[in-house]
Structure formats: C-alpha cells, structure tokens
Amino acid sequence: MVRQGTIYADAHGAIKWLGTLVICITLSLLPQQTPAQEKET
C-alpha cells in the first residue's frame, strides 16, 4: 500500500471541506418551498 504524503492528504481534506461548504451554501440560497395559501371562500 502506497502511503500518501501529508501535503497531498491535507490538500485533499481541504478540497472535500470546501466542496461540502459550497454545496451547503448553494442549497441554502435555493428558493424554499412554501405551503400554498388557502383560498378564501
């Protein structure tokens, strides 16, 4: 088994963390579904 260098492992972890952060921000900015208003009779 080949051992990964510490610099490569740190960069890989940072990229994964950054990707997760971008996904969370993107999902929070999407329009949220709201319940339909009831029609007054």
Buried (B, 14 or more C-beta within 10 A) or exposed (E): EEEEEEEEEEEEEEEEEEEEEEEEEEEEEEEEEEEEEEEEE
